[in-house]
């Protein structure tokens, strides 16, 4: 059981509310993702834009790798 489900109230009702909320938010998330992807598709139609996107993405991933490599580990 999730930690925020109250044992003093009806667990079934709480879990249904949780499930409905999850499905609604997941649907909203997928819809917004699709709308965003459609708009980005138009922006990244040119080879030049794709190249820039790849360079920026590669730079960010490489930077994250260097940061992780140099990060101090907790003792």
Secondary structure, DSSP 4 states (H G I P E B T S, - for coil): --TTS-TTS-HHHHHHHHHHHHHHHHHHHHHHHHHHHHHHHHHTTSHHHHHHHHHHHHHHHHHHHHHHHHSPPP-
